[in-house]
Amino acid sequence: MELRHLDALVAIDDQRSFTAAADSLHTVQSNISDMIRQLESELGVVLLVRNRRGATPTEFGRVVLDRARRIQAELGALRQDVAMLRGLEAGQASLGVVGTVSRWLVPELVATMRVEAPSVALRINEGASERLAAEVAEREIALAVLTEPVTDARLVVEHLLVEDLVGLVSSELAAEFGSTVSLGELAAHPLVLPPVGNPLRDEVESEAREQGIELRVPVEIEGVRLIADLIAAGAGVSVIPETAVPPDAQGVVVLPMTDVPPRRLALVSARGTQLSMADAAMRTALLQIVRQRREAAAG
């Protein structure tokens, strides 16, 4: 078995046909067909089934494809490590971050990496926990900061910190509340929350069900950082992580919540994969930032 055999298999799966795979690898279709036949002969199983739509992996093919992609990822990381050591080119690190965390984490991480690892290029994806977890598991990105719980067995989960959820109300409504607020008190007003399926929305709705509280959510918005603007404009009230409130937000008041537990954040990586030097440097910087934040909160 040679690496080119695995490359051919991955290319067929990506391109969905032998012809397109040959084009992507700058060869001819007959070479691709020969490599797949050789690979199937060595393994003793059928890996691909051809049909009118192109080529579809069998059960055996999916298993081999998963391994092949892991091998490709490891080879890419190996080449980056060697290149960094030789100083020939910069490495690349990739990170996924949930939107509620990115506001405070990403700027600090970029600034730290510029000092600690200036040759490393960063690729940062912001998105929902479920999507980012899948990207890490499929090795599209190396690391991600997600909300717990994380149940994907393909991931290694490392707890980072907890962040308090707070009530967010407009300055005009603030007089109706005390120095703290309960979920029931907020639920008396229209709520502005992320859409159904978002981890934050799920947490708030789960707590409401436990308390027998009915929520009215006339406005749903994916970008948590935009919620403060809507609250200031009188669209309703909200429950968001304290760290997601912009420090310069105008026209809103933040109220500690008395009956909603904090959310937990975790750093995840793909099980069975060794981080490249670039990704390892980013992980070290990220953990340093989180540790400093925990110490500041404790002090």
Secondary structure, 3 states (H helix, E strand, C coil): CCHHHHHHHHHHHHHCCHHHHHHHCCCCHHHHHHHHHHHHHHHCCCCEEEECCEEEECHHHHHHHHHHHHHHHHHHHHHHHHHHHHCCCCCEEEEEECHHHHHHHHHHHHHHHHHHCCCCEEEEEECCHHHHHHHHHCCCCCEEEEECCCCCCCEEEEEEEEECEEEEEECCCHHHCCCCECHHHHCCCCEEECCCCCHHHHHHHHHHHHHCCCCCCCEECCCHHHHHHHHHCCCCEEEEEHHHCCCCCCCEEEEEECCCCCEEEEEEEECCCCCCHHHHHHHHHHHHHHHHHHHHHHC
